[in-house]
Amino acid sequence: MPEPVASTLHAVEVVDPRGGVSPIGTVSPNTGSAANTNSTYGQGAFASGIAVESGTSYTMQDTDYQGIVEFNTASAIAVTLNSAVKANFTCTILNLGTGAITLTPTLGATVNGAGSLALGSGVGCQVFFANGNWTVFSGATFIPVTPATIAVVAGKYLTGYSSTTGLFSVNATAGVSGTVTLAKLTTGGTNGSLVVTNGIITSIVLPT
């Protein structure tokens, strides 16, 4: 029977050649108890949510951090990439309207290596600010979904739908109206009555 072979388990240390800390951080900057190691924004910094803009100019601010800014206008829009925001700023921009958006940095910064960047209709992008310049990832085209208007159908209860208000229109045919006489219960009694208005009983007089 062969003799058992002795083996030695060696620990191997893996060193990240990049050095430093994780480029992502230990946790999201908006959750948990540990601080993010690659962001100058504090925990709970996300407070912007979704901002819908209808004007023709807008300046990015720290409060837009990790938020969504929507533009919906037929006019040209000038968006200023404010280079005074904190490092590692990021935000999503959506162009829902037909007007083109021009992104222009301040303080001598560039966007994708240029002085400005155009964003067409129906296009969204992610903007990032780091190392004193802006980077934009764009090209995602989206189509807003708008409910279609339902044509009027003769003789039906529902006659239409408004995509603007979200309300249905109806054709409520009036119900039966009239008075029904209720026979008296005794020889010396009195008749009663039942009044119906548009199919709804509105009054009852009991017979005696």
Buried (B, 14 or more C-beta within 10 A) or exposed (E): EEEEEEEEEEEEEEEEEEEEEEEEBEBBBBEEEEEBBBBBBEBEBBEBEEBEBEEBEBEBBBBBBBBBBBBBBEEEBBBBBBBEBEEBBBBBBBBBBEBBBEBBBBEEBBBBEEEBBEBEBBBBBEBBBEEEBBBBEBEEEEEEEEEEEBEEEEEEEEBBBEEEEEEEEEEEEEEEEEEEEBEEEEEEEEEBBBBBBEEEEEEEBEBE
